[in-house]
């Protein structure tokens, strides 16, 4: 399975805690989203395992399975017959597609935390808007990455979240285009050692689901 969505590399994944005041009133919308999804528990995570796959119609994706040790930033990937182990700060001898796939898959799983971790980004002030799939009124912020650096610079994401700051849908716009590149839901939330993660990401039309399984958090 080779599905990739454009995404940025990130440089602050191993942050142990938010640096903002505990008073929720002083947090930005993106920090409130991270907190609602359990960011305060990330400092205790020593290992996270997950499988990323895309199911289309009756075809179930084979998936990519990951084990990530965030404090060391070391990664193990198993995808088909490919087994790769690497440290993210030492990528000279690592196939580029392996780290690119890891960044992509982790971005889908941990986007609430990427809002805090990632550099070279801008995040709009929250506004009210109609969500593209559910057609429900939700809150929205737009995450836009800089034009340089990363695997796919300049991309934008419209993130729709409810009044409890849980993400419900998003729109990916490659290169900050005006038209959507991909729109999916965030649903079937499960909690793993305090981390609230969306297991399913479905498109409005067609039997298509980007999903996560085999999650284990230590």
C-alpha positions in Angstrom: 0.0 0.0 0.0 1.6 3.2 -1.2 -1.0 5.9 -0.3 0.6 9.1 0.8 -1.0 12.5 1.5 1.2 15.6 1.4 2.5 16.5 4.8 5.3 18.4 6.5 8.3 17.1 8.3 8.4 18.1 11.9 11.1 18.9 14.4 9.5 19.0 17.8 7.8 15.7 18.2 9.6 14.8 21.3 8.3 17.9 23.3 7.3 16.6 26.7 4.6 19.1 27.6 2.9 22.3 26.4 4.8 25.4 27.3 1.6 27.5 27.7 0.0 28.3 31.1 -2.3 25.8 32.7 -5.1 28.2 32.6 -7.2 27.1 29.6 -8.3 30.7 29.0 -4.7 31.6 28.0 -4.4 28.8 25.4 -4.8 29.3 21.7 -7.3 27.3 19.7 -4.7 24.9 18.5 -3.4 24.3 22.0 -6.9 23.7 23.2 -7.3 21.1 20.5 -4.1 19.4 21.5 -5.1 19.4 25.1 -8.6 18.0 24.3 -6.9 15.1 22.5 -4.7 14.3 25.5 -1.5 16.2 24.9 -0.7 16.4 28.6 -0.2 12.7 28.6 2.3 12.7 25.7 5.2 13.4 28.1 4.7 9.9 29.5 4.8 8.1 26.2 7.9 6.0 25.6 6.6 3.9 22.7 3.7 4.0 20.3 2.7 1.3 17.8 0.1 1.7 15.1 -0.9 0.3 11.7 -1.9 2.7 8.9 -4.0 1.4 6.0 -6.6 2.5 3.4 -9.6 0.4 2.5 -11.3 1.1 -0.8 -14.6 -0.6 -1.7 -14.1 -4.3 -1.0 -10.3 -4.0 -1.1 -8.6 -3.9 2.3 -5.2 -2.2 2.4 -2.2 -4.2 3.5 -1.0 -1.3 5.6 2.2 -0.1 7.2 3.0 -1.0 10.8 5.1 1.4 12.9 6.8 1.3 16.2 8.0 4.7 17.3 10.1 5.6 20.4 9.6 9.4 20.5 12.1 10.1 23.3 14.9 8.6 21.1 13.1 9.4 17.8 13.8 6.0 16.5 11.4 4.1 14.2 10.7 0.6 13.0 8.5 0.0 9.9 7.1 -3.2 8.6 5.3 -3.0 5.2 4.9 -6.1 3.2 8.4 -7.6 2.8 10.0 -4.3 3.8 11.5 -4.0 7.3 13.3 -0.8 8.1 14.8 0.5 11.3 16.1 4.1 11.6 16.8 7.0 13.7 15.2 10.2 12.4 18.2 12.3 13.0 20.4 9.9 11.0 18.7 9.4 7.6 21.7 9.2 5.3 21.4 5.4 4.8 17.6 5.2 5.1 15.3 5.0 2.1 13.6 8.4 1.7 10.3 6.7 1.2 10.4 5.2 4.7 10.8 8.5 6.6 8.3 10.2 4.2 5.8 7.5 4.9 6.3 7.7 8.6 5.8 11.5 8.6 2.6 11.1 6.6 1.1 8.3 8.7 2.0 10.0 12.0 0.6 13.2 10.8 -2.8 11.6 10.2 -2.8 9.9 13.6 -1.4 12.8 15.7 -2.5 15.9 13.9 -3.9 17.5 17.1 -0.3 17.4 18.5 1.3 18.4 15.3 -0.5 21.7 15.7 1.8 22.3 18.7 4.9 20.5 17.5 5.4 21.8 14.0 7.4 24.9 13.1 7.2 27.1 10.0 3.5 27.3 10.1 0.7 29.7 10.5 -2.7 29.0 12.1 -5.7 31.2 11.5 -7.9 32.6 14.2 -10.9 30.3 14.8 -14.2 31.0 13.0 -17.6 29.4 12.6 -18.2 27.5 9.3 -20.3 24.7 7.9 -18.4 21.4 7.8 -18.1 20.0 4.3 -19.2 16.5 5.0 -21.6 16.6 7.9 -23.0 20.0 6.9 -23.0 20.9 10.6 -21.9 24.2 12.0 -18.4 23.7 13.5 -15.4 25.8 14.5 -12.6 26.0 11.9 -8.9 26.9 11.9 -6.7 26.8 8.9 -3.2 25.4 9.2 -0.7 26.6 6.5 2.9 25.5 6.2 5.7 27.6 4.9 7.0 27.6 1.3 10.3 26.0 2.2 11.4 22.9 4.0 9.7 19.6 4.5 8.6 17.0 2.0 5.7 19.0 0.6 6.0 22.7 1.5 3.1 25.2 1.2 0.2 22.8 2.0 -2.9 23.9 3.9 -5.4 22.2 6.1 -8.9 23.4 7.1 -9.6 21.8 10.4 -13.2 21.6 11.7 -13.7 20.9 15.4 -16.6 20.9 17.9 -17.1 23.0 21.0 -15.1 20.5 23.0 -12.2 21.0 20.6 -12.3 17.5 19.2 -11.5 17.4 15.4 -14.4 16.1 13.4 -13.4 16.8 9.8 -10.6 18.3 7.7 -9.9 19.5 4.2 -6.4 19.1 2.8 -5.4 21.6 0.1 -2.2 20.8 -1.7 0.0 23.8 -2.2 -2.7 26.0 -0.5 -4.9 25.6 -3.5 -8.4 27.1 -3.3 -10.0 23.8 -4.2 -9.9 20.8 -1.8 -7.5 18.0 -2.6 -9.0 15.6 0.0 -11.8 15.9 2.6 -12.3 13.3 5.3 -14.0 12.8 8.7 -12.3 12.1 12.0 -14.4 9.5 13.8 -14.4 6.4 16.0 -12.2 8.0 18.7 -10.5 5.6 21.1 -8.4 6.5 24.2 -5.0 5.0 24.7 -3.2 5.9 27.9 -4.9 9.3 27.8 -4.4 9.9 24.1 -7.7 10.4 22.2 -7.1 9.2 18.6 -9.5 9.0 15.6 -9.4 5.5 14.2 -11.4 6.2 11.0 -11.2 8.9 8.3 -13.9 8.5 5.7 -14.7 10.4 2.5 -18.2 11.6 1.8 -18.7 9.7 -1.4 -17.7 6.1 -2.0 -16.6 3.3 0.3 -13.2 4.7 1.3 -11.7 4.6 4.8 -8.2 5.5 6.0 -8.0 3.8 9.3 -5.7 2.9 12.2 -5.4 -0.4 14.0 -3.1 -2.3 16.3 -2.5 0.7 18.5 -0.5 0.3 21.6 0.8 3.1 23.8 3.4 2.8 26.6 
